Amino acid sequence: MAEGVQAEMNTEQAEQWLDGLINRERQPRVSYARFGLEAIESLLLRLGNPERRLSVVHLAGSKGKGSTALLVEALLLALGESVGTYTSPHLERWTERFRLDGAELSGELLAAVVSEIRPHVDAMRVEDSRLWPSFFDATTAAALLAFERSRVDRAVLEVGLGGRLDSTNVAVPAVCGVTSIEYEHTDKLGETLTEIAGEKAGILKPGVPCVMGRLVPEAAKVVVERAAALDAPLEALGSDFEIESRGGDALRQSFALRFADGFGFEGELPVPGRHQLDNAALAVAAVRALGCHDDEALAEAGRRALAGVRLPGRIEVLGREPWVVVDGAHTAESVRGLVDWLASLPVGRRRFVVSVGLDKALDRIVDRLLPVADEVVVTRAEPIRAIDPSDVAARIRARAAAAGTKVDVRSVEDPEQAIAEARVSLPADELLCVTGSVYLAGIARRVLVRA
């Protein structure tokens, strides 16, 4: 082996090396001001700037961006394109973050890409120990490099945190989208919706089309003004296009999608939750804004792709009699969407297992859950980023007392134990829902699928 050349890692070694990098995104007390693009830009320069040879769909938002990314992927695949998709966080395996043509990338391919990135990261650490690539910088670079090497027609990138200073914001997209804006990561993104919107709108680029979800007025104003300042064409859900529910059942919903210029089609989405219809509409609008496919082809692909889509961890039903549901909702509005659907089910008592992150709006989340919760088991999905279960349980009791609501509450520190105990004693006419965290949803899938 030539001097200075490192041996290629296997999948396990690649994961261990990535885990050893600074993970600023998972450190709750790291100021957002300490994030930045300098490290990822320097790393990509060393790698030959693979992002410059990719046509990118870039998606930001407080909720819905991961679902929208997978819906965009499904649409593009149905249109005959080759697609690389990068989302975060993962549910069960770190390799889930990287998808090629609808399937998880092989561990071998990712390990090869990480092996190529590692010597550059190691060199950067020596050159400036204060500024070297983080875990998310390295995984973003790995995704861009893998997609460029695979010569995909399109890369779909989900923002990890915020937008303006997120590692994915090195890309100059062909189209971008802002799915939603609400209170989340307030310690990093700002205390007001206007401040948070400013960070999300940081992904907009001069002249690049943007699609926007149903935002509250103060947030929408920020995105609209940012788009106007950049001369970026903007289409908004609710004014430039709309999606209407046409009924369905607990697991499948029919819809009619219409754009202001007359384009539209009717179809079905086999994913519960009214909010998922909005995500589907945004996905269609984003693909249409690319301008690469005629409306007839898009409508045909839309009907076919959306009817067959799967969104793991998003109101995912793992069983009936009793109902067992896993959902990664971690904001007040995403919990509202989950609760609205749960309230429609003909079940007896509803039991929840929840974990809430330190940077989440705890009271808003609790207030959304209380009207439909008979029992709540509080756990901790992550040892660093989750609020102490006893503190969450105390808050639930206090909010329930203030609202005059009766709910049984207990805490179980270990998430696997909490989920297993909640499931094993569940009567056939009741419901178990595991929610509050994407990480908890991943743990739930491991525990409940093998149960």
Secondary structure, DSSP 4 states (H G I P E B T S, - for coil): --TTPPPPP-HHHHHHHHHTS--GGG-TTS-GGG--SHHHHHHHHHTT-GGGG--EEEEE-SSSHHHHHHHHHHHHHHTT--EEEE-SS-SS-GGGGEEETTEEPPHHHHHHHHHHHHHHHHHHHHH-TTS---HHHHHHHHHHHHHHHTT-SEEEEE-SSSSTTSGGGGS--SEEEE----S-SHHHH-SSHHHHHHHHGGG--TT--EEE----HHHHHHHHHHHHHTT--EEEBTTTEEEEEEEE-SS-EEEEEEETTS-EEEEEE-S--HHHHHHHHHHHHHHHHHT-S-HHHHHHHHHHHHHT---TTSSEEEETTTEEEE----SHHHHHHHHHHHTTS--S-EEEEE--BTTS-HHHHHHHHGGG-SEEEE--SSTTTBPPHHHHHHHHHHHHHHHT---EEEE-SSHHHHHHHHHHT--TTSEEEEES-HHHHHHHHHHHH--
